[in-house]
Amino acid sequence: MLPAWVPGAAAGVVSLHVIQRLLFPYFWADLRYLLKVLKYGLRVEAYRLRGRVVTVLDKFVKLAERQPRKPFLLYDGKVHTYGDVDRRSNRVAQVFLQRGALRKGDTVALLMGNEPDFIHVWFGLAKLGCVVAFLNFNVRSRSLLHCLSSCEPKILVVGADLLGTLEEILPNLQKDVSVWVMTKDSTLPSVHTLLDKIEAASEDPVPADRRSANNLKASVLYIFTSGTTGLPKAAVISHMQVLKGAAGLWAFGATAEDIIYITLPLYHSAASLLGIGGCIELGATCVLRKKFSASQFWHDCRKYNVTVIQYIGELCRYLCSQPVKEGEKNHKVRLAVGNGVRNDVWREFLDRFGAVKICEFYGATEGNICFMNHTGQIGSVGRTNFFYKLFFSFDLIKYDFQKDEPVRNKHGWCEKVKKGEAGLLISKVNAKNPFFGYAGNKRHTEKKLLCDVFRKGDIYFNTGDLMVQDQENFLYFWDRIGDTFRWKGENVATTEVSDVIVMLDFIQEANVYGVSVPAHEGKAGMASLILKENTTLDLEQMYKQVVTYLPSYACPLFLRVQETMEMTGTFKLQKFHLVDEGFNPSTITDPLYFLDSSKQAYVLLTKEVHERILSGQMKL
């Protein structure tokens, strides 16, 4: 006979389990995730207390010693082992070490596409203790020169396929910037070749003290972001941020046996920190592709036995837009890590490509807050709870869209929104979660901070993103604020676009904003124009201007010619009505034009063209 208390105890356990499932359904998932966060946080804290940081580069060097023959990079059919990458990055370091051109802490700008030598140069410079600035290879002319001046590099390294971009800026480049190109010879004046010197250099490692770090907050990278206003800004990336970024794949459950597929550009933090850094944190293998290809994506996954993929929302939509083929679920991909996928695309992706766990996350390059959707809730960027907020203090506050600023009550304090309401995401700046700001302009750093938010003296990082927190504490991205919108996975700064347009002698004013297009992620660029007196709109000149001076994703897809422009109460150009009205020629009487990429020209936006855009027949 069982003791009398056993049935009662069993009933109590069952009751507790039922209550937990009903009232706290995510308890165990939250607990597992928080324990992982805590474990990694304690490891980073130990580095701080010891005064000796074990950086991601240190981990790579140790892996190269421990598993030199394990594939680290698979690129274009060629295998680059941990040992191979370590030795070639040593060669890069030796080239610059022998010339005595760089000291520890100097900045080197890197303008290269996705290729193994991007990583070799990055690691080689990091072994010399240099801060490496990743330049967006889509950025051209004036914007690229701005990026270079803001990070003040001693050296600029340019990939062989980007010599045309270099030629555009070379006459106006600061004379104290030494330019190196990844070729064996060059006809460009005062430009050094690097490829020939790498092949002749020693593979011996440089002294370890050149790369040693004793401060988690020391700068190690500059990654450019448009943020919410203006030209690209160089976000300061510290060892702390690199370590946190590199832990992302591990936190989602990836292991050393995984093979990670990276098609996103390496100048983005998602590919470089989460992707390459994540591979090193795991000791795993990475498949790197020069450029994303929707038609080759699953072929590559099968060919290389990929188990983890990285995505942005657009990438998933492109995959779902491909013609249906047999055997689309015939692959080994188990995790997809990224951000920005729409609910409908999320569901279609799972239905079509099988039981892949979508690991959505949220985090700005320069931000001090991150959310991870560890439960797989469709549409959510992550979850929060009481314990999470102990580590990462954030709030959603009321925002005045007309004044373009947070709402403050009669006492001058910001107000939190209720659950289910959209609010501006802000994150408290403190010793645990610092904000490192931007290089080259203190004003840009200060503009990202909100002071005296809930009490005198408190400081919060303004993410520029509107979020909604539901009753179950899931967080959902709602929209961006400020003079920016997102298209093709990139932030577009409206001021940069309008500055390029008003350079034309027939444009008096340009008001740039983003408009929603059905079945597309983000917002497409649209420019409302006022012409100068006695001039006409030259569509040929307009097209030539935007494609010459702007990245392809920043070129306005739609133009609207107006007689006058409405202003806000603070004398800013009014955008809200324009955004709401969109690009529908049936309801807008102003002349409208569309950038038809197939014709390489702006064409009249007729009702027929509008219908073809909405139906998906017209490629954007």
Order of alpha helices (4+ residues) and beta strands (2+ residues): alpha-alpha-alpha-beta-beta-alpha-beta-alpha-beta-alpha-beta-alpha-beta-beta-alpha-beta-beta-alpha-alpha-beta-alpha-beta-alpha-beta-alpha-beta-alpha-beta-beta-beta-alpha-beta-beta-beta-beta-beta-alpha-beta-beta-beta-beta-beta-alpha-beta-beta-alpha-beta-alpha-beta-beta-alpha
